[in-house]
Amino acid sequence: MLEFNNIKIKEANGFIDRLIGLMFKKKINYGLLFKHCRSIHTFFMFTEIDIIATDKNDNIIKTYKSVKPCKILIAPKNTKNIYELPKGTLR
């Protein structure tokens, strides 16, 4: 398991993990890594989240702070991974 700013990061491996992500969570205290992913949505989320898009070497390409529920996010073309993090992780 990875860690970022004292936030534990779980990898969303299986179909269900990738499908559900952080949906329906009232309190988010960990992050999720979506490998080989360039777009996400925040439908059915109860709180805002921070998002990091990285390239194949895990270099940060773009960050998104306090993404509200019910949004669709498509990261830049060279994005290979998406990190969903609790709101306030990115300062």
Secondary structure as UniProt FT lines:
FT   STRAND          2..4
FT   TURN            5..6
FT   STRAND          7..11
FT   HELIX           15..20
FT   TURN            21..24
FT   STRAND          31..35
FT   STRAND          39..41
FT   TURN            43..44
FT   STRAND          49..54
FT   TURN            56..57
FT   STRAND          60..67
FT   STRAND          72..74
FT   TURN            77..78
FT   STRAND          81..86
FT   TURN            87..88
//
